């Protein structure tokens, strides 16, 4: 009993350490950025910001469409809900991801909201979320090697972009041909990794649910190759929209960051999100961008202004899009957010 209490106390202390460290890193960035970053945002070109907001809405619609398409295969008739609900529940996960650890926003927010509102099985909807997120991870892994070789100066820009295009084409061929087998192998590997991640003190209760879901995923054929190919191509479109939004934010603040560098940075930051354990991924995202922009030779002023502006704009864009989503389904966001957070933090029920 004493050992369990000691272990629980240690985990809480480690959790607080990571949280405080992430906040401290971002606080240092805010301090170093000073008033200059905020002046660049306030005095920026709001035409670019308006277009970036439109691109954000388009990206979220596309992301919700991919999740809805996968969920309808996984959940069957119970997953055939109006698209506006998928869009709203996707935005719940996105908004929660701005202020809480990613395990709550991604693995908890969306499936729990779907279950609370429509009575869909949380376990089945969680499988759909895992499948949905596997496409983001797969594309990021395809791109990260040529991006890394470019950042260290071993490849030129044209060669890197060609390799990224070839990687995307190769990924589409693999998905269309051997998706079911690839998911089975990835699920077994992910299940073993999740057992290790469950020891991380932040979000560990949610992560403990992952091995069971991945094990079931490896045993079921929930998404045919043709549907998987459509989801992969949708992911490529989402990647392009993310890159465009980053470029528009950069242009809003007149930072002059090359569009190709921002497009490459998406893959690195997507991987950083996987290992993020701090609220809103504080410190992890900034670390990813520090690696990308630092290796590319950009100035500290450009880096500081960009990461501060990116986080501020994305938070505002996400909040506005979330309000639009709730207006679409005509439900109170406060009630559903409270229910989602309470249920997402609840320990998983023991299995017989």
C-alpha positions in Angstrom: 0.0 0.0 0.0 2.8 2.4 1.0 4.6 1.5 -2.3 1.5 2.3 -4.3 1.1 5.7 -2.6 4.8 6.5 -3.1 4.6 5.5 -6.8 1.4 7.6 -7.2 3.1 10.6 -5.6 6.2 10.2 -7.8 4.1 10.0 -10.9 2.2 13.2 -9.9 5.5 15.0 -9.3 6.9 13.9 -12.7 3.6 15.0 -14.3 3.8 18.4 -12.7 7.5 18.7 -13.7 6.6 18.1 -17.4 3.7 20.6 -17.2 5.8 23.3 -15.5 8.7 22.7 -17.9 6.5 23.1 -21.0 4.9 26.2 -19.6 8.3 27.6 -18.6 9.7 27.0 -22.1 6.8 28.8 -23.7 7.0 31.5 -21.1 10.7 32.0 -22.0 9.7 32.2 -25.7 7.1 34.9 -24.9 9.7 36.8 -22.8 12.4 36.6 -25.5 9.9 37.5 -28.2 8.9 40.6 -26.3 6.5 43.1 -27.6 7.9 42.8 -31.1 6.1 39.6 -31.9 2.8 41.0 -30.7 3.3 44.2 -32.7 3.9 42.1 -35.8 0.6 40.3 -35.2 -1.4 43.4 -34.5 0.1 45.3 -37.4 0.1 42.4 -39.8 -1.7 42.0 -43.1 -5.2 40.9 -42.0 -6.1 39.9 -45.5 -3.7 36.9 -45.1 -5.1 36.2 -41.7 -8.6 36.1 -43.1 -7.6 33.6 -45.8 -5.8 31.6 -43.1 -9.0 31.4 -41.2 -10.8 30.1 -44.2 -8.1 27.5 -44.8 -8.4 26.5 -41.1 -12.1 25.9 -41.6 -11.5 23.9 -44.8 -8.8 21.8 -43.1 -11.1 21.0 -40.2 -13.9 20.1 -42.6 -11.6 17.8 -44.5 -10.3 16.2 -41.2 -13.9 15.6 -40.0 -14.8 14.1 -43.4 -11.9 11.6 -43.1 -12.9 10.7 -39.6 -16.6 10.4 -40.5 -15.7 8.1 -43.5 -13.6 5.8 -41.3 -16.1 5.8 -38.5 -18.9 4.7 -40.9 -16.9 1.7 -41.8 -15.9 0.9 -38.2 -19.2 1.6 -36.5 -21.6 0.4 -39.2 -25.1 1.7 -39.0 -24.5 3.4 -35.6 -21.8 5.6 -37.3 -24.1 6.9 -40.0 -24.6 10.3 -38.3 -25.1 13.6 -40.0 -21.8 15.1 -40.9 -22.3 18.2 -38.7 -22.0 16.0 -35.6 -18.7 14.6 -36.7 -17.5 18.1 -37.5 -18.5 19.4 -34.1 -17.0 16.5 -32.2 -13.8 16.8 -34.2 -13.6 20.5 -33.2 -14.1 19.5 -29.5 -11.0 17.3 -29.8 -9.1 20.1 -31.6 -10.1 22.8 -29.0 -9.2 20.5 -26.1 -5.9 19.8 -27.7 -5.1 23.5 -27.4 -5.4 23.5 -23.6 -4.9 19.9 -22.3 -2.5 17.0 -23.1 -3.0 15.4 -26.5 -4.1 12.1 -24.9 -7.2 13.8 -23.6 -8.0 15.8 -26.7 -7.3 13.1 -29.3 -8.0 9.8 -27.5 -10.6 11.1 -25.2 -12.4 14.1 -26.6 -13.8 12.9 -30.0 -14.9 9.3 -29.1 -16.3 10.4 -25.8 -18.3 13.2 -27.3 -19.7 10.8 -30.0 -20.7 8.3 -27.3 -22.3 10.8 -25.0 -24.3 12.5 -27.7 -25.3 9.5 -29.9 -24.9 6.4 -27.7 -22.1 5.0 -29.8 -19.7 2.5 -28.2 -16.7 4.4 -26.9 -14.4 1.4 -27.6 -15.5 1.2 -31.3 -15.3 5.0 -31.8 -11.9 5.0 -30.2 -10.7 2.4 -32.8 -12.0 4.8 -35.5 -10.0 7.7 -34.0 -6.8 5.5 -33.8 -7.3 4.6 -37.5 -7.8 8.2 -38.3 -4.6 9.3 -36.6 -2.6 6.5 -38.1 -2.8 8.2 -41.5 -1.3 11.4 -40.1 1.5 9.5 -38.5 2.1 7.4 -41.6 2.4 10.4 -43.9 4.7 12.2 -41.4 7.0 9.2 -41.3 7.1 9.1 -45.1 8.3 12.7 -45.3 10.6 13.0 -42.3 13.6 11.3 -43.8 14.0 13.6 -46.9 13.1 16.6 -44.7 15.9 15.7 -42.3 18.4 15.2 -45.1 17.4 18.6 -46.5 17.8 20.4 -43.1 21.3 19.0 -42.5 22.3 20.1 -46.0 22.6 16.7 -47.7 19.9 17.3 -50.2 18.8 20.3 -52.3 15.3 21.8 -52.3 14.2 20.4 -55.7 15.5 16.9 -54.8 13.8 17.0 -51.4 10.4 18.0 -52.9 10.7 15.3 -55.5 11.5 12.6 -52.9 8.5 13.8 -50.8 6.3 13.5 -53.9 7.6 10.0 -54.6 7.1 9.0 -50.9 3.5 10.2 -51.1 2.9 8.2 -54.3 4.6 5.1 -52.9 2.5 5.5 -49.7 -0.6 5.6 -51.8 0.4 2.4 -53.6 1.2 0.6 -50.4 -2.2 1.7 -48.8 -4.1 0.7 -51.9 -2.4 -2.7 -52.1 -1.5 -3.9 -48.5 -3.3 -1.5 -46.1 -5.0 -4.3 -44.0 -1.7 -6.1 -43.5 0.2 -2.9 -42.7 -2.4 -1.9 -40.1 -2.1 -5.3 -38.5 1.6 -5.0 -38.2 1.5 -1.3 -37.0 -1.2 -2.1 -34.5 0.9 -4.9 -32.9 4.0 -2.6 -32.7 1.8 0.3 -31.4 0.4 -1.9 -28.7 3.8 -2.7 -27.4 4.8 1.0 -27.5 1.6 2.0 -25.7 2.5 -0.3 -22.8 5.6 1.8 -22.4 3.8 5.1 -22.8 1.3 4.1 -20.1 4.1 4.7 -17.6 4.2 8.4 -18.6 2.4 10.1 -15.7 0.4 12.5 -17.9 -2.7 11.0 -19.6 -1.6 7.5 -18.5 -5.2 6.5 -17.8 -6.2 7.1 -21.4 -3.1 5.6 -22.8 -3.7 2.4 -20.9 -6.8 1.9 -23.1 -4.7 1.9 -26.2 -3.2 -1.6 -26.1 -6.6 -3.3 -26.0 -7.9 -1.2 -28.9 -4.8 -1.8 -31.0 -5.0 -5.5 -30.3 -8.6 -5.6 -31.5 -7.6 -3.4 -34.4 -4.9 -6.0 -35.5 -7.5 -8.7 -35.4 -10.3 -7.0 -37.3 -10.6 -5.9 -41.0 -12.4 -2.6 -40.4 -11.3 -0.6 -43.4 -11.0 -2.0 -47.0 -8.0 -1.0 -49.1 -10.1 1.3 -51.4 -11.5 3.3 -48.5 -8.0 3.4 -46.9 -6.7 4.9 -50.2 -9.3 7.6 -50.1 -8.4 8.5 -46.5 -4.7 8.6 -47.4 -5.3 11.0 -50.3 -7.5 13.1 -48.0 -4.5 13.2 -45.6 -2.3 14.5 -48.3 -4.8 17.2 -49.0 -4.9 18.0 -45.2 -1.1 18.2 -45.2 -1.2 20.7 -48.1 -3.8 22.9 -46.3 -1.7 22.9 -43.1 1.3 24.1 -45.1 -0.7 26.8 -46.7 -2.1 28.0 -43.4 1.4 28.2 -41.9 2.6 30.2 -45.0 -0.4 32.6 -44.7 0.4 33.2 -41.0 4.0 33.9 -41.8 2.9 36.3 -44.5 0.4 38.0 -42.1 3.4 38.8 -39.9 5.7 39.6 -42.8 8.3 37.1 -41.6 9.4 36.0 -45.1 9.8 32.3 -44.2 10.0 30.2 -47.4 6.8 28.2 -48.0 8.8 25.0 -48.7 10.4 25.1 -45.3 7.1 25.5 -43.6 5.7 22.6 -45.6 8.6 20.4 -44.5 8.2 21.5 -40.9 4.7 20.0 -40.7 6.1 16.5 -40.8 8.5 17.2 -37.9 5.9 18.9 -35.7 3.4 16.1 -36.4 5.8 13.6 -35.0 6.5 16.0 -32.0 2.8 15.9 -31.3 2.9 12.1 -30.9 5.3 12.4 -28.0 3.7 15.5 -26.5 2.6 15.2 -22.8 2.1 18.8 -21.9 -1.1 20.9 -22.0 -1.5 22.3 -25.5 1.8 20.6 -26.5 3.5 23.5 -24.9 7.3 23.2 -25.4 7.1 20.2 -27.7 5.7 22.0 -30.8 8.1 24.9 -30.2 10.9 22.5 -29.9 10.0 20.9 -33.2 9.9 24.3 -34.9 13.2 25.3 -33.3 14.8 22.3 -34.8 13.4 23.0 -38.3 13.9 26.8 -38.4 17.2 26.6 -36.6 18.8 24.1 -39.0 17.5 26.1 -41.9 19.4 29.1 -40.7 16.5 31.4 -39.8 17.1 34.2 -37.2 16.0 33.9 -33.6 13.6 36.9 -34.2 11.9 35.0 -37.1 11.6 31.8 -35.0 10.2 33.6 -31.9 7.7 35.7 -33.8 6.5 32.7 -35.8 5.9 30.3 -33.0 4.2 32.9 -30.9 2.1 34.1 -33.8 1.3 30.5 -34.9 0.0 29.5 -31.5 -2.0 32.7 -31.1 -3.6 32.5 -34.5 -4.4 28.8 -34.4 -6.0 29.2 -30.9 -8.2 32.0 -32.2 -9.0 30.2 -35.5 -9.8 26.9 -33.6 -12.1 28.7 -31.1 -14.0 30.5 -33.8 -14.4 27.3 -35.8 -15.6 25.4 -32.7 -18.3 28.1 -32.0 -19.4 27.8 -35.6 -19.6 24.0 -35.2 -21.7 24.2 -32.1 -24.0 26.7 -33.8 -24.4 24.2 -36.6 -25.8 21.5 -34.3 -27.5 24.0 -31.9 -26.1 22.6 -28.7 -24.5 24.2 -25.6 -20.7 23.9 -25.8 -20.2 24.3 -22.0 -22.4 21.2 -21.1 -20.8 18.9 -23.6 -17.2 20.1 -22.8 -17.7 19.4 -19.1 -19.1 15.9 -19.8 -16.3 15.1 -22.3 -13.6 16.1 -19.9 -15.1 14.3 -16.9 -15.6 11.1 -18.9 -12.2 11.3 -20.7 -10.4 11.5 -17.4 -12.3 8.5 -15.9 -10.3 5.3 -15.5 -11.1 2.6 -17.9 -13.3 -0.1 -16.5 -11.6 -3.4 -15.7 -12.0 -6.1 -18.3 -13.2 -9.6 -17.4 
